[in-house]
Each structure stands twice: as C-alpha cells, then as structure tokens.
Amino acid sequence: MKKAFTLIEILIVVSILGILSAIVFPEFQAHAQQSREAAAKDNLRILRNAIAVYAAQHNDVPPGYQDSVLISGADGIFIMTGQLKYTTDINGNYSGDSYGPYLSELPENPMNQNKSILILAEGDNFPTATGLYGWIYDSATKDIRMDYPGTDSEGIDYYSY
C-alpha cells in the first residue's frame, strides 16, 4: 500500500503557509522601508561631511563656487559634483592639487533612486520637496536636503532629515 498525503492534508498545509506569509510579508516591507530611511540618513551624512571638508580646505567656500562665483544651472551641477569627486586647487578649479577628492561617487537618494542635485541660487529659499531631484543644495548655507515628499515610519518629514 502506498502512503501519500490526502488532498485535505495538502490544503491544510497550503492554508497555514498562506496565513504565515500574510503575517510575515508586511513585517518584511516595514523593515525594507526602515532600511531605505537609514540609507537616506547615511547618504546625507556622507554628503554633508564632504561639503564641510571641502569648505574647510577652500577658505570656507563650499562646492558649487569657482573663483568665488556661484555657478548655477547645469554647469553648476557639473562643477559641484566634479569638485567633490576630483582634485581641485584652492579656488575650486580642477587640477592635480591635493584638495580632494571628497567622494568617489555621488550617493543616490534611496527613496527615488535619483542622484541629481538642484542647486539653489544665492538668496533662494528651499522649495517644497517634489521628488524630481535626489538632493537640494543651498551653497550659501552649505545645507543639503533630500528631495522627497512624505514622512518616514516615525512620522518625520524626509525633507527635514
């Protein structure tokens, strides 16, 4: 006589597995969200540290300036990321001097997987977070924020990290 599982036994096992997955899956999603939040905070820490070290080595002039002039638009984004990723002279011009690099790669915003930066013009206030960029940078205050609307698992605005 062959021993095998009956249809009822198989259905019971499948039901139990379904119930367990319904319990475990939301918990897994919560941990994935918390992981992205931790990565966002860490990426902001890395960016803020790189900006602070750059400014300290360039007479308190933050990245985004070249020869003491803020470069805006697409050129400004290119200049700023280059100043953080490559070596520069004291005026922020690319060179073989010993200032930098401060980052090997610009980190991405883990919430929207975006590395782009919106550089604010001098005197502009921070806009409302839209998620169109990875980061929003105010060179005058050396402040960089995450461009992502909404709140984290503790109810804190991502924008205020």
N, C-alpha and C positions, 0 to 999 in steps of 0.2 A: 504494500500500500504506500502511495506517495504522500509525503507530507508537504503541504503548501498552505499559504495564507488564504483565508477566505476573503471575499470581496468586502465584507463588513470590517474585518480587521484592517485591511488596506485603507478603507475610508476613514476609520478612526485615526490612524497614523497621519494621514494627509490632513485631517481636520486639526489635529494637535499641532502639526507643523505650520499650518495657516495661522492659528492663534498665536503661536510663538513669534512668527515673522511680523504679525501685526503689532506686537508689543515691542520687538527689538528694532524694527525699521525706523520709527520716529525718534527713538533714542540715538540711533546712529546718525540721523540727519542733524540732530541738535549738536552732536559732537563735531560733525563736519563744519557746521556754522561757527562754532566756538574756535575751531582751528583756523578758519579764514579770518576771524576777528583778531586772533593772536598774531597771525602773519601780517595783518594790516598795521597793527601797533608796532611790530618789529621793523617793518619796512619804513614806517615813518621815523622811527628812532634812527635807523641807518641813514636816511636822507638828512635828518636834522643834524646828526653828528657830522656828516660830510660837509654840509653847508657851514657849520660852526668852525670846523678845522680849516676849510678853505678861507673863510673870512679872517680867521686869526693869522693865517700866513700871508694874507694880501692886504695888510693895513686896515682891517675891519671892513673891507669892500667885499660884499657877498658875490657868489656866482651870478652871472647874468650881466655884469658890467664889464666893459672892455675899455681900457684907458679912462676909467672913471665915468663912463657914459653907459646908461642902461640901454641895452639892445632889446628891442621889442619885436613882437611878431614871430614869424617862423625863424628868422635869423637869431632872435633871442633864445629860442628853444635850442637851436643848434649850438649856439655859443655856450649856453649854460650847461648843457649835457656834456659838451666837449671839455669844458673847464673842470668838470667833476671826474671825467673819465681819462683825461690825458694830462701831461705835464704842461705847466704854464710858467710865464715869467711873473714878476710882481704885479704887472698891470693887467693880467688875465689873458695875455696873448699866448697862443700855442707856441711852445718852444721846447728845447731839450733841457730846460732848467729843472731844478729839483723840487718844484712845487707840484705836488700831486703824483700820481692820480689818487683820487679820494674814493672812487667807486670803480669796480670792474665793469659793472653794468647797472643801468638804471632799474631799480626794482619796480615790479608791476603792482598795481592796486589789485589785491586778491579778490575784491568784490566784483570788479568788472573786467579783470584781466587786461587793464589798459596801462601803458607806460607813459602816455603823453602828458605834457605839462602845460597848463595855462599860466603864463607869466603875466602878472598884473602890472599895468603901467603905474608909474610913481603917482601916489595920491589916490589911487583907486581902492575902494573897499572890497573885501571878499564878497563875491557873488554867492547866491544860493547854490547849493550843491545840485548838480544835474545828472552826473554820471557820464557826461560826454568826454571827460578827461580822466586820466588816472590821478593827477595831482594838481593842486592850485598853489602857486608860489608867489609870495609877496617879497620881492628882493629888498625893499626898503626896510622891512621889519625882520627879514630872514625867516619868515614863518612859512611853513608848507603844510598844507592840509590835504586830506583825502577827498576827492570829488566823488562822493557817493551819497545819495539821499537815504533817509531811513534811520532806523535805530538798531543797535545790536541786541543781543539776548538779554542784556541787563537794562535796556531802555535808554541807553546813551546814544546820542547822535553820532554817526560815523564821522561826520564833518567836524566834530569837536575833539576828536582823538588828538 
